[in-house]
Amino acid sequence: MAMFYEAVRFFVTTLAELLVLFVLISMLVIWLQHKLPRARVQALLSGGSGYFSAAAMGAITPFCSCSTLPMMVGLLRSEAAFGPVMTFLFTSPLLNPVLMVLLWSLFSLPLMLLYMSMVLVVAVSSGLLLQYFGFERFVVLPQEAVGSVATSQVKAAPSLAGLFKQAVRETRSFLPYLLLGVLAGSLIHGYVPASLLASVSSDGQWWLIPLAAAGGILLYIRASTMLPLAASLVAKGVSLGPVMALTIGGAGASLPEMIMLKRIFHWPLMLAFILVVLGMACVTGFGIQFLLEGQ
């Protein structure tokens, strides 16, 4: 019964939080679309420097994986280059100042720098490859809300009430996927605790890292809330590599996020997205395991 109540509590609180975040972020995106011409957005996120601009944008937007979606949709609607937008999608839930401070304080400066470097390298190179192979054709954006920038020639930003109405209409298009995603996340949270990894042997077997990365995707966790748990797991003797792989897998591509992404991505891009996050989690986990723990 306690697990049932925990699942219900998680569903209610997470759904309320994500609804508020979706509306607020959508309001911000709509306002920015009025203030920033599409040509400005395209210039910022184009060319080789666009990938680093997108990574920097991801690093200063402390969104969870699910709440990144409204910003991503807004960037795509502004006709920003697809590769940098994907780089933003990969980096936003995994790099932000709060997360970096937590990594430094709970673990060490070398681990923070290694984590940051590997996430950036994989995110930028994956964005480049997805752009090169034309995965943009597997994106289907939801219909824009009536009165949005693309459907209106009014250049002045709407009032706060107008922004709110447009953001609510935008959020409604994601609502079925949002409900399904949060329901899946609540069941997993209530009945499959992330601390399950603590029961895994700490003998350093290589297969624990990809297993933890794949297991993380089935959870719904934020990197910033996972890290204190990660520190306790490490204190109990679990190796750093699997713990960091679990963190990146769960924060970078949670099951609720993938359910919502299916609203936008066709299966080829969905599979590519999952493989990139798994690769990022494994590369970082192995890097930390061999470069830091192997010293």
ZIVENHU-V349388 format. One record per residue. N is the residue number from 0. RES is the residue in one small letter. PSI is psi in whole degrees, 0 to 359 (* if undefined). BURIAL is + if it has 24 or more other ideal C-beta (glycine too) atoms within 12 Angstrom, else -. D_LAST is the distance of its C-alpha to the last C-alpha in whole Angstrom. Layout:
BEGIN
N RES PSI BURIAL D_LAST
N RES PSI BURIAL D_LAST
END
This chain:
BEGIN
0 m 323 - 46
1 a 322 - 43
2 m 323 - 41
3 f 313 - 44
4 y 323 - 45
5 e 320 - 41
6 a 318 + 41
7 v 316 - 45
8 r 316 - 43
9 f 318 + 40
10 f 311 + 43
11 v 311 - 45
12 t 320 - 43
13 t 319 + 40
14 l 315 + 44
15 a 316 - 45
16 e 315 + 42
17 l 324 + 42
18 l 316 + 45
19 v 315 - 45
20 l 316 + 42
21 f 314 + 44
22 v 313 + 47
23 l 315 + 46
24 i 321 + 43
25 s 320 + 46
26 m 315 + 48
27 l 317 + 46
28 v 316 + 46
29 i 318 + 49
30 w 317 + 50
31 l 324 + 48
32 q 328 + 49
33 h 323 + 53
34 k 324 - 51
35 l 118 + 49
36 p 152 - 51
37 r 326 - 49
38 a 325 - 49
39 r 316 - 47
40 v 317 + 45
41 q 320 - 45
42 a 322 - 44
43 l 321 + 41
44 l 49 + 39
45 s 159 + 40
46 g 184 - 39
47 g 323 - 35
48 s 340 - 35
49 g 328 + 36
50 y 322 + 33
51 f 327 + 31
52 s 318 + 34
53 a 320 + 34
54 a 320 + 30
55 a 320 + 31
56 m 319 + 34
57 g 324 + 32
58 a 336 + 29
59 i 5 - 32
60 t 96 + 34
61 p 59 + 32
62 f 154 + 34
63 c 173 + 33
64 s 324 + 33
65 c 318 + 37
66 s 358 + 38
67 t 337 + 37
68 l 315 + 39
69 p 321 + 42
70 m 318 + 41
71 m 316 + 40
72 v 318 + 43
73 g 319 + 45
74 l 318 + 43
75 l 322 + 44
76 r 333 + 47
77 s 5 + 47
78 e 34 + 46
79 a 153 + 43
80 a 138 + 41
81 f 315 + 40
82 g 308 + 36
83 p 325 + 35
84 v 320 + 37
85 m 323 + 34
86 t 318 + 31
87 f 316 + 33
88 l 322 + 33
89 f 322 + 29
90 t 331 + 28
91 s 313 + 31
92 p 351 + 29
93 l 346 + 26
94 l 117 + 26
95 n 161 + 28
96 p 321 - 27
97 v 316 - 27
98 l 318 + 25
99 m 319 + 22
100 v 319 - 23
101 l 316 + 23
102 l 318 + 19
103 w 313 - 18
104 s 323 - 20
105 l 332 + 19
106 f 266 + 15
107 s 163 - 14
108 l 316 - 15
109 p 321 - 12
110 l 317 + 13
111 m 314 + 16
112 l 320 - 16
113 l 315 + 14
114 y 310 + 17
115 m 316 + 20
116 s 315 - 19
117 m 320 + 19
118 v 317 + 22
119 l 315 + 24
120 v 313 + 23
121 v 319 + 24
122 a 315 + 27
123 v 314 + 28
124 s 325 + 28
125 s 320 + 29
126 g 318 + 32
127 l 314 + 33
128 l 319 - 33
129 l 323 + 35
130 q 315 + 38
131 y 320 - 38
132 f 8 - 39
133 g 36 - 41
134 f 353 + 40
135 e 334 + 42
136 r 349 - 45
137 f 16 - 44
138 v 132 + 44
139 v 107 - 47
140 l 144 + 48
141 p 155 + 50
142 q 139 - 53
143 e 148 + 53
144 a 146 + 55
145 v 134 - 58
146 g 3 + 59
147 s 176 + 55
148 v 317 + 55
149 a 336 + 55
150 t 8 - 58
151 s 144 - 60
152 q 1 - 61
153 v 124 - 61
154 k 335 - 59
155 a 139 - 59
156 a 140 - 56
157 p 168 + 57
158 s 171 - 58
159 l 319 - 55
160 a 322 - 58
161 g 319 + 58
162 l 318 + 54
163 f 316 - 54
164 k 317 - 56
165 q 319 + 54
166 a 322 + 51
167 v 318 + 52
168 r 320 + 54
169 e 317 + 51
170 t 326 + 49
171 r 327 - 51
172 s 338 + 51
173 f 352 + 47
174 l 313 - 48
175 p 320 - 49
176 y 325 + 45
177 l 314 + 44
178 l 314 + 46
179 l 318 + 45
180 g 315 + 41
181 v 324 + 41
182 l 314 + 43
183 a 316 + 40
184 g 322 + 37
185 s 321 + 39
186 l 317 + 40
187 i 317 + 36
188 h 321 + 35
189 g 327 + 38
190 y 346 - 37
191 v 83 + 34
192 p 144 - 31
193 a 335 + 28
194 s 358 - 27
195 l 330 - 27
196 l 336 + 24
197 a 336 - 23
198 s 353 - 25
199 v 142 + 23
200 s 146 - 20
201 s 35 - 17
202 d 3 - 16
203 g 20 - 14
204 q 137 - 17
205 w 327 - 17
206 w 347 - 20
207 l 331 + 19
208 i 306 + 18
209 p 327 + 22
210 l 317 + 24
211 a 321 + 22
212 a 314 + 23
213 a 321 + 27
214 g 326 + 27
215 g 325 + 26
216 i 332 + 29
217 l 355 + 32
218 l 170 + 31
219 y 98 + 32
220 i 150 + 30
221 r 147 + 29
222 a 320 + 26
223 s 330 + 27
224 t 339 + 28
225 m 330 + 25
226 l 318 + 22
227 p 320 + 24
228 l 320 + 24
229 a 318 + 20
230 a 321 - 19
231 s 325 - 22
232 l 317 + 20
233 v 321 + 17
234 a 332 - 18
235 k 358 - 20
236 g 1 - 17
237 v 140 + 17
238 s 150 + 13
239 l 322 + 13
240 g 304 + 13
241 p 324 + 17
242 v 316 + 18
243 m 326 + 17
244 a 319 + 19
245 l 316 + 22
246 t 312 + 22
247 i 319 + 23
248 g 315 + 25
249 g 319 + 27
250 a 331 + 28
251 g 333 + 28
252 a 67 + 30
253 s 158 + 32
254 l 316 + 35
255 p 320 + 37
256 e 318 + 36
257 m 325 + 37
258 i 319 + 40
259 m 324 + 41
260 l 333 + 40
261 k 341 + 42
262 r 336 + 45
263 i 322 + 44
264 f 138 + 42
265 h 167 - 43
266 w 319 - 41
267 p 319 - 40
268 l 324 + 38
269 m 313 + 37
270 l 320 - 35
271 a 318 + 34
272 f 313 + 33
273 i 317 + 31
274 l 322 + 29
275 v 314 + 28
276 v 319 + 26
277 l 316 + 25
278 g 317 + 23
279 m 316 + 22
280 a 317 + 21
281 c 315 + 19
282 v 314 + 18
283 t 318 + 16
284 g 313 + 15
285 f 321 + 13
286 g 313 + 12
287 i 321 + 10
288 q 314 + 9
289 f 325 - 8
290 l 330 - 7
291 l 307 + 6
292 e 340 + 5
293 g 358 - 4
294 q * - 0
END
